[in-house]
Amino acid sequence: VAGGTTVSLSVLATANAPVSWMCWGEGMFATNFQKAITVTADASGLATVSFQAPDGGKCPMIVASPLCSGTVRLVVTAQPKTYLIPPTP
């Protein structure tokens, strides 16, 4: 993802189940500005969060629900911001 942007991340869980997300490294969840958040999956089981990616780097995450077996592990890779410097006249 582009560094410094907010992206939506989703997992499929049990309908209406609590789903906890935790991230290590840089970045944070845009809703609470923390490195951990618990959301409720919708009626179809989709649990979505908004994640604020850092300006470059990797953000390992783990996602779990007490109503589902196992965990989901993922890594969000953020690209550094690109700054355009106008040419000097």
OpenMM code with the backbone's topology and positions (N, CA, C; nanometers):
from openmm import Vec3, app, unit

residues = "VAL ALA GLY GLY THR THR VAL SER LEU SER VAL LEU ALA THR ALA ASN ALA PRO VAL SER TRP MET CYS TRP GLY GLU GLY MET PHE ALA THR ASN PHE GLN LYS ALA ILE THR VAL THR ALA ASP ALA SER GLY LEU ALA THR VAL SER PHE GLN ALA PRO ASP GLY GLY LYS CYS PRO MET ILE VAL ALA SER PRO LEU CYS SER GLY THR VAL ARG LEU VAL VAL THR ALA GLN PRO LYS THR TYR LEU ILE PRO PRO THR PRO".split()
positions = [
    Vec3(0.0839, -0.1181, 0.0000),
    Vec3(0.0000, 0.0000, 0.0000),
    Vec3(0.0883, 0.1243, 0.0000),
    Vec3(0.0320, 0.2338, -0.0376),
    Vec3(0.1067, 0.3592, -0.0369),
    Vec3(0.1246, 0.4067, 0.1068),
    Vec3(0.2447, 0.4451, 0.1413),
    Vec3(0.2743, 0.4921, 0.2759),
    Vec3(0.1910, 0.6133, 0.3125),
    Vec3(0.1456, 0.6174, 0.4372),
    Vec3(0.0691, 0.7304, 0.4858),
    Vec3(-0.0774, 0.7288, 0.4477),
    Vec3(-0.1241, 0.6217, 0.3810),
    Vec3(-0.2647, 0.6154, 0.3410),
    Vec3(-0.3432, 0.5243, 0.4348),
    Vec3(-0.4745, 0.5361, 0.4283),
    Vec3(-0.5623, 0.4501, 0.5056),
    Vec3(-0.6220, 0.3461, 0.4119),
    Vec3(-0.6142, 0.2194, 0.4528),
    Vec3(-0.6673, 0.1102, 0.3715),
    Vec3(-0.7675, 0.0300, 0.4544),
    Vec3(-0.8617, -0.0325, 0.3858),
    Vec3(-0.9573, -0.1220, 0.4517),
    Vec3(-0.9044, -0.2638, 0.4434),
    Vec3(-0.9080, -0.3345, 0.5559),
    Vec3(-0.8661, -0.4739, 0.5631),
    Vec3(-0.9841, -0.5544, 0.6146),
    Vec3(-1.0094, -0.6714, 0.5566),
    Vec3(-1.1239, -0.7531, 0.5970),
    Vec3(-1.0860, -0.8989, 0.6112),
    Vec3(-1.1531, -0.9673, 0.7029),
    Vec3(-1.1435, -1.1129, 0.7167),
    Vec3(-1.2859, -1.1663, 0.7279),
    Vec3(-1.3020, -1.2938, 0.6968),
    Vec3(-1.4324, -1.3580, 0.7085),
    Vec3(-1.4346, -1.4392, 0.8366),
    Vec3(-1.5328, -1.4118, 0.9203),
    Vec3(-1.5478, -1.4796, 1.0495),
    Vec3(-1.6923, -1.5299, 1.0601),
    Vec3(-1.7336, -1.5637, 1.1798),
    Vec3(-1.8718, -1.6006, 1.2064),
    Vec3(-1.9566, -1.4737, 1.2106),
    Vec3(-2.0792, -1.4805, 1.1610),
    Vec3(-2.1675, -1.3641, 1.1600),
    Vec3(-2.1812, -1.3045, 1.2996),
    Vec3(-2.1670, -1.1727, 1.3071),
    Vec3(-2.1841, -1.0941, 1.4308),
    Vec3(-2.0844, -1.1288, 1.5416),
    Vec3(-1.9754, -1.1931, 1.5076),
    Vec3(-1.8746, -1.2316, 1.6073),
    Vec3(-1.7780, -1.1167, 1.6347),
    Vec3(-1.7236, -1.1086, 1.7562),
    Vec3(-1.6161, -1.0127, 1.7825),
    Vec3(-1.4886, -1.0623, 1.7137),
    Vec3(-1.4163, -0.9706, 1.6516),
    Vec3(-1.2913, -1.0048, 1.5823),
    Vec3(-1.1853, -0.9051, 1.6270),
    Vec3(-1.0753, -0.9559, 1.6809),
    Vec3(-0.9682, -0.8698, 1.7318),
    Vec3(-0.8513, -0.8674, 1.6354),
    Vec3(-0.8008, -0.7480, 1.6121),
    Vec3(-0.6867, -0.7238, 1.5246),
    Vec3(-0.5739, -0.6650, 1.6088),
    Vec3(-0.4506, -0.7095, 1.5867),
    Vec3(-0.3342, -0.6524, 1.6550),
    Vec3(-0.2226, -0.6357, 1.5538),
    Vec3(-0.1554, -0.5221, 1.5585),
    Vec3(-0.0444, -0.4977, 1.4666),
    Vec3(0.0816, -0.4665, 1.5458),
    Vec3(0.1944, -0.5144, 1.4950),
    Vec3(0.3254, -0.4841, 1.5521),
    Vec3(0.3967, -0.3935, 1.4536),
    Vec3(0.4891, -0.3174, 1.5024),
    Vec3(0.5605, -0.2267, 1.4130),
    Vec3(0.4860, -0.0954, 1.4021),
    Vec3(0.5137, -0.0242, 1.2941),
    Vec3(0.4522, 0.1065, 1.2744),
    Vec3(0.3121, 0.0915, 1.2171),
    Vec3(0.2397, 0.2002, 1.2124),
    Vec3(0.1023, 0.1986, 1.1647),
    Vec3(0.0064, 0.1858, 1.2810),
    Vec3(-0.1218, 0.2155, 1.2551),
    Vec3(-0.2237, 0.2078, 1.3587),
    Vec3(-0.3601, 0.1952, 1.2935),
    Vec3(-0.4568, 0.1556, 1.3735),
    Vec3(-0.5926, 0.1476, 1.3235),
    Vec3(-0.6532, 0.2875, 1.3269),
    Vec3(-0.7120, 0.3272, 1.2155),
    Vec3(-0.7586, 0.4652, 1.1994),
    Vec3(-0.8760, 0.4997, 1.2905),
    Vec3(-0.9514, 0.4015, 1.3348),
    Vec3(-1.0689, 0.4276, 1.4175),
    Vec3(-1.0328, 0.4699, 1.5591),
    Vec3(-0.9301, 0.4050, 1.6178),
    Vec3(-0.8964, 0.4351, 1.7577),
    Vec3(-0.7519, 0.4838, 1.7767),
    Vec3(-0.6757, 0.4928, 1.6684),
    Vec3(-0.5357, 0.5387, 1.6722),
    Vec3(-0.4489, 0.4534, 1.7634),
    Vec3(-0.4804, 0.3245, 1.7718),
    Vec3(-0.4065, 0.2290, 1.8550),
    Vec3(-0.3542, 0.1155, 1.7680),
    Vec3(-0.2776, 0.0254, 1.8283),
    Vec3(-0.2222, -0.0895, 1.7576),
    Vec3(-0.3088, -0.2139, 1.7711),
    Vec3(-0.4194, -0.2031, 1.8431),
    Vec3(-0.5129, -0.3152, 1.8585),
    Vec3(-0.6545, -0.2619, 1.8558),
    Vec3(-0.7445, -0.3434, 1.8006),
    Vec3(-0.8853, -0.3037, 1.7935),
    Vec3(-0.9708, -0.4298, 1.7842),
    Vec3(-1.0897, -0.4239, 1.8396),
    Vec3(-1.1868, -0.5316, 1.8244),
    Vec3(-1.3095, -0.4736, 1.7569),
    Vec3(-1.3543, -0.5414, 1.6519),
    Vec3(-1.4731, -0.4994, 1.5779),
    Vec3(-1.5722, -0.6152, 1.5763),
    Vec3(-1.6947, -0.5875, 1.5383),
    Vec3(-1.7963, -0.6904, 1.5256),
    Vec3(-1.8158, -0.7222, 1.3781),
    Vec3(-1.8099, -0.8493, 1.3441),
    Vec3(-1.8349, -0.8901, 1.2059),
    Vec3(-1.9810, -0.8594, 1.1710),
    Vec3(-2.0050, -0.8332, 1.0435),
    Vec3(-2.1421, -0.8041, 1.0016),
    Vec3(-2.2239, -0.9335, 0.9901),
    Vec3(-2.3448, -0.9225, 0.9423),
    Vec3(-2.4351, -1.0373, 0.9340),
    Vec3(-2.3837, -1.1464, 0.8396),
    Vec3(-2.2966, -1.1099, 0.7457),
    Vec3(-2.2386, -1.2097, 0.6556),
    Vec3(-2.1045, -1.2625, 0.7075),
    Vec3(-2.0576, -1.2100, 0.8213),
    Vec3(-1.9323, -1.2554, 0.8814),
    Vec3(-1.8109, -1.1726, 0.8446),
    Vec3(-1.8286, -1.0656, 0.7678),
    Vec3(-1.7157, -0.9830, 0.7265),
    Vec3(-1.6776, -0.8856, 0.8373),
    Vec3(-1.5510, -0.8901, 0.8801),
    Vec3(-1.4989, -0.7999, 0.9832),
    Vec3(-1.3961, -0.7082, 0.9174),
    Vec3(-1.4258, -0.5801, 0.9135),
    Vec3(-1.3432, -0.4841, 0.8404),
    Vec3(-1.2899, -0.3765, 0.9344),
    Vec3(-1.1629, -0.3401, 0.9130),
    Vec3(-1.1005, -0.2307, 0.9873),
    Vec3(-1.0365, -0.1339, 0.8888),
    Vec3(-1.0147, -0.0119, 0.9341),
    Vec3(-0.9381, 0.0874, 0.8581),
    Vec3(-0.8009, 0.0971, 0.9221),
    Vec3(-0.6967, 0.0802, 0.8403),
    Vec3(-0.5595, 0.0805, 0.8920),
    Vec3(-0.4820, 0.1949, 0.8295),
    Vec3(-0.4169, 0.2730, 0.9142),
    Vec3(-0.3319, 0.3838, 0.8687),
    Vec3(-0.1908, 0.3302, 0.8501),
    Vec3(-0.1487, 0.3160, 0.7256),
    Vec3(-0.0160, 0.2618, 0.6958),
    Vec3(0.0925, 0.3644, 0.7286),
    Vec3(0.2091, 0.3183, 0.7729),
    Vec3(0.3189, 0.4109, 0.8002),
    Vec3(0.3824, 0.4565, 0.6694),
    Vec3(0.4758, 0.5449, 0.6780),
    Vec3(0.5493, 0.5915, 0.5594),
    Vec3(0.6632, 0.4946, 0.5319),
    Vec3(0.6319, 0.3797, 0.4792),
    Vec3(0.7309, 0.2765, 0.4486),
    Vec3(0.7450, 0.1775, 0.5629),
    Vec3(0.7729, 0.0530, 0.5305),
    Vec3(0.7945, -0.0498, 0.6314),
    Vec3(0.6909, -0.1601, 0.6258),
    Vec3(0.7097, -0.2607, 0.7111),
    Vec3(0.6193, -0.3743, 0.7172),
    Vec3(0.5439, -0.3741, 0.8492),
    Vec3(0.4165, -0.4115, 0.8426),
    Vec3(0.3305, -0.4126, 0.9598),
    Vec3(0.2718, -0.5520, 0.9769),
    Vec3(0.3371, -0.6392, 1.0544),
    Vec3(0.2793, -0.7711, 1.0795),
    Vec3(0.1529, -0.7583, 1.1641),
    Vec3(0.0527, -0.8417, 1.1333),
    Vec3(-0.0731, -0.8405, 1.2071),
    Vec3(-0.1179, -0.9820, 1.2368),
    Vec3(-0.1992, -0.9923, 1.3401),
    Vec3(-0.2659, -1.1177, 1.3720),
    Vec3(-0.4127, -1.0834, 1.3992),
    Vec3(-0.5021, -1.1687, 1.3499),
    Vec3(-0.6458, -1.1464, 1.3630),
    Vec3(-0.7076, -1.2740, 1.4191),
    Vec3(-0.7976, -1.2603, 1.5166),
    Vec3(-0.8594, -1.3782, 1.5771),
    Vec3(-0.9980, -1.3438, 1.6301),
    Vec3(-1.0788, -1.4498, 1.6451),
    Vec3(-1.2112, -1.4365, 1.7041),
    Vec3(-1.2343, -1.5545, 1.7975),
    Vec3(-1.2957, -1.5306, 1.9127),
    Vec3(-1.3217, -1.6428, 2.0037),
    Vec3(-1.4264, -1.7399, 1.9491),
    Vec3(-1.4992, -1.7003, 1.8446),
    Vec3(-1.6011, -1.7869, 1.7863),
    Vec3(-1.5522, -1.8600, 1.6610),
    Vec3(-1.4243, -1.8438, 1.6290),
    Vec3(-1.3646, -1.9103, 1.5125),
    Vec3(-1.2393, -1.9847, 1.5574),
    Vec3(-1.2016, -2.0879, 1.4848),
    Vec3(-1.0788, -2.1598, 1.5200),
    Vec3(-0.9614, -2.0997, 1.4444),
    Vec3(-0.8449, -2.0994, 1.5079),
    Vec3(-0.7239, -2.0508, 1.4434),
    Vec3(-0.7124, -1.8999, 1.4410),
    Vec3(-0.6085, -1.8544, 1.3744),
    Vec3(-0.5812, -1.7117, 1.3604),
    Vec3(-0.5448, -1.6827, 1.2154),
    Vec3(-0.5521, -1.5565, 1.1793),
    Vec3(-0.5061, -1.5109, 1.0481),
    Vec3(-0.3850, -1.4229, 1.0730),
    Vec3(-0.2771, -1.4523, 1.0028),
    Vec3(-0.1571, -1.3685, 1.0114),
    Vec3(-0.1361, -1.3042, 0.8753),
    Vec3(-0.1054, -1.1751, 0.8771),
    Vec3(-0.0798, -1.1053, 0.7517),
    Vec3(0.0231, -0.9965, 0.7740),
    Vec3(0.0794, -0.9497, 0.6650),
    Vec3(0.1772, -0.8411, 0.6706),
    Vec3(0.1351, -0.7353, 0.5694),
    Vec3(0.1169, -0.6135, 0.6172),
    Vec3(0.0896, -0.5005, 0.5291),
    Vec3(0.2247, -0.4357, 0.4998),
    Vec3(0.2588, -0.4269, 0.3727),
    Vec3(0.3840, -0.3632, 0.3322),
    Vec3(0.3526, -0.2246, 0.2782),
    Vec3(0.4078, -0.1236, 0.3423),
    Vec3(0.3834, 0.0151, 0.3029),
    Vec3(0.5031, 0.0684, 0.2260),
    Vec3(0.4755, 0.1273, 0.1127),
    Vec3(0.5810, 0.1882, 0.0321),
    Vec3(0.6095, 0.3293, 0.0845),
    Vec3(0.7348, 0.3728, 0.0778),
    Vec3(0.7646, 0.5100, 0.1211),
    Vec3(0.6927, 0.6111, 0.0326),
    Vec3(0.6575, 0.7234, 0.0924),
    Vec3(0.5965, 0.8313, 0.0143),
    Vec3(0.6973, 0.8798, -0.0895),
    Vec3(0.6463, 0.9200, -0.2033),
    Vec3(0.7305, 0.9769, -0.3075),
    Vec3(0.7034, 1.1267, -0.3124),
    Vec3(0.8079, 1.2036, -0.3018),
    Vec3(0.7941, 1.3482, -0.3075),
    Vec3(0.8504, 1.3973, -0.4399),
    Vec3(0.7717, 1.4735, -0.5112),
    Vec3(0.8179, 1.5296, -0.6372),
    Vec3(0.8769, 1.6670, -0.6107),
    Vec3(0.9980, 1.6835, -0.6531),
    Vec3(1.0654, 1.8126, -0.6359),
    Vec3(1.0659, 1.8805, -0.7728),
    Vec3(1.0028, 1.9964, -0.7820),
    Vec3(0.9996, 2.0625, -0.9126),
    Vec3(1.1389, 2.1051, -0.9550),
    Vec3(1.1657, 2.0984, -1.0847),
    Vec3(1.2981, 2.1409, -1.1320),
    Vec3(1.3182, 2.2896, -1.1074),
    Vec3(1.4423, 2.3255, -1.0834),
    Vec3(1.4733, 2.4681, -1.0665),
    Vec3(1.4824, 2.5330, -1.2034),
    Vec3(1.4243, 2.6517, -1.2127),
    Vec3(1.4253, 2.7208, -1.3442),
    Vec3(1.5616, 2.7676, -1.3840),
] * unit.nanometer
topology = app.Topology()
chain = topology.addChain("A")
for resn in residues:
    res = topology.addResidue(resn, chain)
    for name in ("N", "CA", "C"):
        topology.addAtom(name, app.Element.getBySymbol(name[0]), res)
